[in-house]
Amino acid sequence: MWFVLIGGLTYVVIPEISEIPRMGEALRDAQPAWAILAALLAATGFFAAAASLAACSPMHLPFLRTTRVQLANAFAGTATPASVGSLALNVRYLSKSGMSTALATGTVALQSIVQVLVHVALLAVLALVAGRSIGQHVPDWARWALLAAGVAVVLTGVTLLVVPRFRHTVQRYARDDVLPAFRQLGGLAKDPRRLGLAVLGAMGTTLSSAATLWACLLALGAGNDPIAAAFSTMVGQTLASAAPTPGGVGVVEAALTGGLVNFGIASTVALPAVLLYRVVSCWVPVLLGWITLRLLQREDVV
């Protein structure tokens, strides 16, 4: 994992190697109050994730314990590509709480579905509110990357449907995991309180990341541009979920830095802001998550 981390950070830093002295000056001049606020905003994401999981669960989950599990997910999700570890840890937590494996899997799948729907809705709202501004700052490589991703999804879907062995696997997965999740989604839709809490939790998870990056930009005096922070983090989260590297290392840093630069923020400030953002939203939580995971295992919670 550490080799991947070093390689990813090297990939991001090398193009800006000549600007390292100015980046160091930017970090030294960072305003501590905004940096502390960034750390606090990053922490709210774990409470939001806990609220979302608790709302999607058909049984009561202790909120503080669920929040601790979400903090442990910071380590489990970063140690595996595409956050597979965090999904597995949530399933194990629900199973230990008394759910059947099928129900636990369906609950976690339901939370993922709600998160994706809310993420897409927030992107749509952002595009409507600041569509022209965003369109002017989206680089050509991002458009081609989205097109390539769309083509890859279509080709993957065709392959899964055409090849018999893959088709049978997809059918079994849909029967055992996807359909139960959609049944639970129907039940969730009939309970306005649970549905509202699930949506607010999912929104909080996404918006806490945007607010954290925004605070990091303010800490480095990069200007007050919440639109740039929101768009960059939403794209970064999407790429992180698809990246084959643990925690999206390298991919996320490059996407966030590129997004901020295309919004007119100088690279000498954008990269330090991104590194500060990753420290408070990823690497410090990874350390705390590892400690929390060990404690939860001793308590037989996961």
TAHUCOR-V932697 format. One record per pair of residues at least 6 apart in sequence whose ideal C-beta (glycine too) atoms are under 6 Angstrom apart, sorted by the first residue. I is the first residue (numbers start at 1). J is the second residue. Records with the same first field share a line. If there is no record, write none. Layout:
I=J / J
This chain:
1=246
4=245 / 246 / 249
5=249
8=249 / 250
11=250
12=253 / 254
16=267 / 271
19=268
22=268
23=268 / 272
26=220 / 269 / 272
27=272
30=219 / 220
31=219
34=215 / 218 / 219
35=219
37=215
38=212 / 215 / 216 / 280
39=280
41=208 / 211 / 212 / 215
42=212 / 280 / 281
44=208
45=205 / 208
46=67 / 70 / 71
47=67
48=201 / 204 / 205
49=70 / 205
50=66 / 67 / 70
51=197 / 201
52=111 / 198 / 201 / 202
53=66 / 111
54=61 / 66
55=194 / 197 / 198
56=107 / 110 / 111 / 198
57=107
68=292
69=93
71=289 / 292
72=289 / 292 / 293 / 296
73=86 / 89
74=285 / 286 / 289
75=286 / 289 / 290 / 293
76=85 / 86 / 89
77=83 / 85 / 86
78=246 / 247 / 286
79=85 / 246
81=244 / 246
82=241
87=108
89=302
90=108
91=104 / 105 / 108
92=302
93=302
94=104 / 107
95=101 / 104
105=177
106=180 / 181 / 184
109=177 / 181
110=181 / 184 / 185
114=198 / 202
115=202
118=199 / 202 / 203
119=206
122=206
123=234
126=230
130=227
134=231
137=262 / 263
139=262
160=166 / 170
161=167
188=194 / 195
189=195
209=233
210=229 / 230 / 233
212=277 / 281
213=229 / 233 / 277
214=226 / 229
216=273 / 276 / 277
217=273
220=269 / 272 / 273
222=265 / 269 / 273
228=260 / 263
232=256 / 259 / 260
235=255 / 259
236=252 / 255 / 256
239=251 / 255
240=248 / 252
243=251
253=274
256=274
257=270 / 271 / 274
260=270
261=267 / 270
296=302
